[in-house]
Amino acid sequence: MSLFETFKQRDVTFRNRIMVAPMCQYCATDGVPDDWHLVHLGSRAVGGAGAVITEATAVSAEGRISPGDVGIWNDTQVAAWKRITDFVRAHGAVPGVQLAHAGRKASVHAPWLGGGPLSAEDGAWETVAPSAIAFDDTWHVPTALDDAGIAKIVADFRAGAVRALAAGFDLVEIHAAHGYLLHQFLSPLSNQRDDRYGGDLEGRSRLLREVVASVREVWPAHLPLWVRVSATDWTEDGWAPDDTVALARLLKPLGVDLIDTSTGGLVPRVRIPVAPGYQVPFAARIRAEADIPTGAVGLITEAIQANEILQKGQADVILLARENLRDPYFPRTAAKALGVTIEAPKQYARAW
Ligand SMILES: Cc1cc2nc3c(=O)[nH]c(=O)nc-3n(C[C@H](O)[C@H](O)[C@H](O)COP(=O)(O)O)c2cc1C
């Protein structure tokens, strides 16, 4: 495997293995993506990425992290997304959407406003979670979901997938990482339920498995479905790499095509050994032990580094977040570094 080798899943061919990772922009109004999102995502498609995945896209208004999050719970949002997916596809990238619900980490400010919980005057809303345990001392105490609430979560993800199809996306990624709702169900630190959605790994993974199965029913068989996980909570008694391998084995037969392998986010103030490629070993382990394609992400910034991960068989695709912000033309930069020639947009041909 190498960075500029195509990647085929179901009926979708990615032109290379460089994916734009989901990145919140916190600047939508009523969940509707606007010109910022078109230019931001569109320029990364023009830049040559294999796929451009939207930021966490809320399946319900209360599932947003901040008031500025994008969503996919109504038809106005679908129409706005369609303009963006048309553009991204026209420029050779696969348009992907990350379907998300923030759970107990919802109802907060954008990072540039401090990122803390909204006050009532700011328009705070009621948050939900597996158990009534706040993320941190000053954060909202969530309401523990009852059976009807859980059924609504599954229905909202399913409806989100139906709308994603109408909006022209060719890839769905379910966000089960970074301490958001589905991860909150997985981790014993945030899930202290004693019903069938809690307890052992089978119980704690039930909601995610129900969401995946329900989405797969409406998301066409010819289109890929990815799940983003946090492979570890980086803390004792939390969700651990062994759990993630076990989870990946459960997800594969449900029609999940790739595990996008991140870490952390469930609890604050944990020590994370951040270094170049620090999450790659988790992607490699899941790939080897659960026999499922994986995506590597996290401090991957160089073409040679990214290519080596693929060559060593540690992952099938590379997702880059911040490097794609610094350089929307990262795929061109990488091609040059690796001595590969890639097509330029015809409008720009005289520059390359
Ligand atoms: C501005 C910003 C917003 C992000 N928003 C999301 C998000 O919406 N969903 C998600 O799964 N990860 C999100 N992330 C995490 C990235 O997708 C990625 O996993 C992380 O930044 C590590 O990759 P990097 O070192 O290439 O930046 C965000 C990261 C940044 C920098």
PDBQT file of the ligand as one rigid body, heavy atoms in Angstrom, charges set to zero:
ROOT
HETATM    1  C1  LIG A 401     -10.186  22.312  14.704  1.00  0.00    +0.000 C 
HETATM    2  C2  LIG A 401     -10.394  20.857  14.964  1.00  0.00    +0.000 A 
HETATM    3  C3  LIG A 401     -11.678  20.337  15.008  1.00  0.00    +0.000 A 
HETATM    4  C4  LIG A 401     -11.904  18.972  15.189  1.00  0.00    +0.000 A 
HETATM    5  N1  LIG A 401     -13.169  18.477  15.122  1.00  0.00    +0.000 NA
HETATM    6  C5  LIG A 401     -13.363  17.136  15.110  1.00  0.00    +0.000 A 
HETATM    7  C6  LIG A 401     -14.647  16.577  14.822  1.00  0.00    +0.000 A 
HETATM    8  O1  LIG A 401     -15.607  17.284  14.526  1.00  0.00    +0.000 OA
HETATM    9  N2  LIG A 401     -14.771  15.238  14.844  1.00  0.00    +0.000 N 
HETATM   10  C7  LIG A 401     -13.721  14.399  15.136  1.00  0.00    +0.000 A 
HETATM   11  O2  LIG A 401     -13.876  13.188  15.149  1.00  0.00    +0.000 OA
HETATM   12  N3  LIG A 401     -12.492  14.909  15.391  1.00  0.00    +0.000 NA
HETATM   13  C8  LIG A 401     -12.291  16.234  15.354  1.00  0.00    +0.000 A 
HETATM   14  N4  LIG A 401     -11.023  16.749  15.522  1.00  0.00    +0.000 N 
HETATM   15  C9  LIG A 401      -9.911  15.799  15.689  1.00  0.00    +0.000 C 
HETATM   16  C10 LIG A 401      -9.239  15.533  14.341  1.00  0.00    +0.000 C 
HETATM   17  O3  LIG A 401     -10.116  14.901  13.422  1.00  0.00    +0.000 OA
HETATM   18  C11 LIG A 401      -7.985  14.669  14.520  1.00  0.00    +0.000 C 
HETATM   19  O4  LIG A 401      -8.375  13.404  14.989  1.00  0.00    +0.000 OA
HETATM   20  C12 LIG A 401      -6.965  15.289  15.475  1.00  0.00    +0.000 C 
HETATM   21  O5  LIG A 401      -6.839  16.674  15.248  1.00  0.00    +0.000 OA
HETATM   22  C13 LIG A 401      -5.584  14.651  15.329  1.00  0.00    +0.000 C 
HETATM   23  O6  LIG A 401      -5.140  14.735  13.988  1.00  0.00    +0.000 OA
HETATM   24  P1  LIG A 401      -4.052  15.849  13.515  1.00  0.00    +0.000 P 
HETATM   25  O7  LIG A 401      -2.829  15.651  14.353  1.00  0.00    +0.000 OA
HETATM   26  O8  LIG A 401      -3.827  15.492  12.051  1.00  0.00    +0.000 OA
HETATM   27  O9  LIG A 401      -4.644  17.195  13.691  1.00  0.00    +0.000 OA
HETATM   28  C14 LIG A 401     -10.800  18.108  15.382  1.00  0.00    +0.000 A 
HETATM   29  C15 LIG A 401      -9.506  18.643  15.377  1.00  0.00    +0.000 A 
HETATM   30  C16 LIG A 401      -9.292  19.985  15.154  1.00  0.00    +0.000 A 
HETATM   31  C17 LIG A 401      -7.881  20.493  15.099  1.00  0.00    +0.000 C 
ENDROOT
TORSDOF 0
